[in-house]
Amino acid sequence: MTRILAAVLAAFLWLGSGAAQAAVCMSRDDMTGYLASKFNETQRHVGLVMGRSIMEIWRSDKGTWTIVMTNVRGVSCIVGAGEGWENIPAKVELPGAPS
């Protein structure tokens, strides 16, 4: 079973968005362990989605990234993944503030 999940996840990551439609889901503990061991990704951002799910962004120092949604039952699914993550400083422009 683990080999099948690894193969599906690998295909999803390499095929890119739109090419692989099947979601990869597993327990949150399994998901976090897999992302850490396979891709050296760590949790970098987290947010609450409509009070019912948690969205996390995991990424590595090499630029790989994975977006994971976890439901109230503790099932985590990959909803996006890729390469080339860059942190760009936010540019906030306040109305009426001098340029």
C-alpha positions in Angstrom: 0.0 0.0 0.0 2.8 2.4 0.9 4.5 1.8 -2.4 1.3 2.5 -4.3 0.8 5.8 -2.4 4.4 6.8 -3.1 4.0 6.0 -6.8 0.7 8.0 -7.0 2.3 10.9 -5.2 5.4 10.9 -7.3 3.3 10.8 -10.5 1.2 13.7 -9.2 4.2 15.8 -8.4 5.9 15.2 -11.7 2.9 15.5 -13.9 1.9 18.9 -12.6 -1.4 20.6 -12.2 -4.3 19.3 -14.3 -2.6 16.2 -15.5 -3.2 14.1 -12.4 -6.8 14.4 -11.1 -6.8 11.8 -8.3 -6.2 13.2 -4.8 -3.5 11.7 -2.6 -4.9 11.3 0.9 -3.7 9.6 4.1 -3.7 10.2 7.8 -2.0 13.5 8.8 0.7 11.7 10.7 1.5 9.6 7.6 1.4 12.7 5.4 3.7 14.8 7.5 6.2 11.9 7.8 6.1 11.3 4.1 6.7 15.0 3.1 9.5 15.3 5.7 11.3 12.1 4.7 10.7 12.0 0.9 11.0 15.7 0.0 12.7 17.2 3.1 9.7 19.6 3.4 8.6 21.2 6.6 5.5 23.1 7.5 5.9 26.8 6.8 2.4 28.2 6.7 -1.0 27.1 8.1 -4.5 28.5 8.0 -8.1 27.7 9.0 -10.5 27.2 6.0 -14.1 28.1 6.8 -13.7 26.7 10.4 -13.7 23.1 9.1 -10.3 22.4 7.5 -6.7 23.2 7.9 -4.6 24.3 4.9 -0.8 23.9 5.2 2.0 24.8 2.9 5.0 22.6 3.3 8.2 23.4 1.5 11.9 22.5 1.3 15.0 24.7 1.1 15.4 23.3 -2.5 12.1 24.9 -3.6 9.7 22.0 -3.6 6.3 22.7 -2.1 3.1 20.9 -1.2 -0.3 22.3 -0.2 -2.2 20.0 2.1 -5.7 20.2 3.4 -6.7 18.3 6.5 -10.3 17.7 7.5 -11.8 17.3 11.0 -11.3 13.6 10.9 -7.5 14.0 10.5 -7.4 12.9 6.8 -4.9 15.0 4.8 -5.0 15.4 1.1 -2.5 17.0 -1.3 -4.2 19.7 -3.3 -1.2 21.1 -5.0 2.5 20.5 -5.4 5.4 21.8 -7.4 8.9 23.2 -7.6 10.5 26.7 -7.6 8.9 28.2 -4.5 10.3 31.6 -3.8 9.6 33.9 -0.9 8.9 37.4 -2.2 8.5 40.3 0.3 4.9 41.5 0.4 4.4 45.0 -1.1 1.6 46.6 0.8 0.2 49.9 -0.5 -2.1 51.7 1.9 -4.6 54.2 0.5 -3.4 57.7 1.1 0.1 56.7 2.1 3.0 58.6 0.5 4.9 56.6 -2.2 
